[in-house]
Amino acid sequence: MQARTPAPADDPSPAKVGRAEAARWSGALDLLKLVRSRPGVTRAEAARAMHVGSGTATEISARLRALDLLAEAPAPPTGRGRPTTTLHAHPEGPLAAVVDVRYADWVVAIADLEGTLVDTTTGRHASKRPERVFADIRAAVGGLASRYDGRVQAVSISATGTVRRNAIVQSSVLGWRDLEVAPLLPGVPQALGNDATLAGLAEARRSHPGRSVLYLTIEVGIGGIFVDEGHAVTGATGAGGEFGHAPLGDPLVACPCGAHGCWDVAVDGRAVARLRGEDEPEDPRAYLIEALVDPESRAAVEECAAVLGRGTAGLVNILDPEIVCLGGLAPELRRAAREPFEHAYGTGLMGFRRDDPPRILSSALGPDAPILGAAEAAWDMILTENGIAAWTERLPDSA
């Protein structure tokens, strides 16, 4: 099984970077990736983590400072020994533009090496016609990027829908199909990923580094991803991880995706309304939030929680994660009907798993998880030999 993160639409050829250049940058990239995962790491700690001497770490960090890729600050004294420094994103270093396209609105932000969203703008969909939505987003991305004088080196988009390569092949909540997403910043590498996939990537890397994590989130439908040691398993074309379209629901219920019996329409506000004999709500997310505290919806909520627990157990049996992380409204659904969830989860597990099942935890990143995941995917493009070469070419003294 191959682990992947969303691939950029315009992935530069590795042939552009020669062997000597790749070797020259290998240690530098290791240090940049370490600072990305551990902002504020000391230079001494970095040397130990990279298994290099202090002199080598000093030389690499000096080279990265000269290229506006890292900044250093004096580390607080800790006792005897030579003073060291802490390593951080350079204040004039490369940046990523990140986008989260959601059911009713969108967010655009600028992300630095440390994962901080340094500038953010939002907007609601004036129309759900994709050309109008992306016209507004393109203007917002261009406006933010213009403030940073060419420092934006990658664009990454999180979208609520099934993604394959650089297209949203289906978004049932937005009514989109086979939508090619054109570059938002011409000439800048761009990645496109499913929102649940990217949220799970961020949760796994930031909250559970190095672990295997099954991430599940409920918004309108249910989505998720399996992340193995920091790599999202998305299949051959990036469309993997569509857990919501596993046949874990009622086989008589049609899903907007074209299949029947999808888990997607068995655990959210649409499912609660259907179980109560009501029409599909205009805003299934808001409907579910209200239903979780409505005594008259109790039986329907318990049924949805049981379906969530049973499906979670099935995925645990298949994927063997160390941790299950619930995002969106999934933790609230579990809390509102804990007994039906736990019973369905426990009885759905294979017998040998029941004595020591994976821990089920709530999201630590909350609603920011998809856009933070987009930042992870963007920096995966920047922190490559080609990405660093592109950055150095724009510097006045790069020659």
Secondary structure, 3 states (H helix, E strand, C coil): CCCCCCCECCCCCHHHCCHHHHHHHHHHHHHHHHHHHCCCCEHHHHHHHHCCCHHHHHHHHHHHHHCCCEEEEECCCCCCCCCCEEEEECCCCCEEEEEEECCCEEEEEEECCCCCEEEEEEEECCCCCHHHHHHHHHHHHHHHHHCCCCCEEEEEEEECCEEECCEEEEECCCCEEEEECCCCCCCCCEEEEEHHHHHHHHHHHHHCCCCEEEEEEECCCEEEEEEECCEECCCCCCCCCCHHHCCCCCCCCECCCCCECCHHHCCCHHHHHHHCCCCCCCCHHHHHHHHCCCHHHHHHHHHHHHHHHHHHHHHHHHHCCCEEEEEECHHHHHHHCHHHHHHHHHHHCCHHHCCCCCEEEECCCHHHHHHHHHHHHHHHHHCCHHHHHHHHHCCCCCC
